[in-house]
Amino acid sequence: MSTNTKIAVGGVAVGLLLLIWLPWWAALLIVLGVPTAAYLTLDPSQRRRLRNRGRRELGR
C-alpha cells in the first residue's frame, strides 16, 4: 500500500470517529478547517507552487 493510500485511509477513519463522537457540524468544521488553516499558513510562493502543481496534475 502506498503512503498516500495509508494517509487517505487514516483520514477516513478519523473522519468517521469524529462523526460518531461529535455533532455533525463540529466534525465538518474540523474536517474543513484543518486543511484550510494549513493552506493559510503557507507563504505566497508555496501557495503558488501548490496551485501550479494541482493544475499540472489535472492536465492543464
Buried (B, 14 or more C-beta within 10 A) or exposed (E): EEEEEEEEEEEEEBBEEBBEEEEEEEBBEEBEEEEEEEEEEEEEEEEEEEEEEEEEEEEE
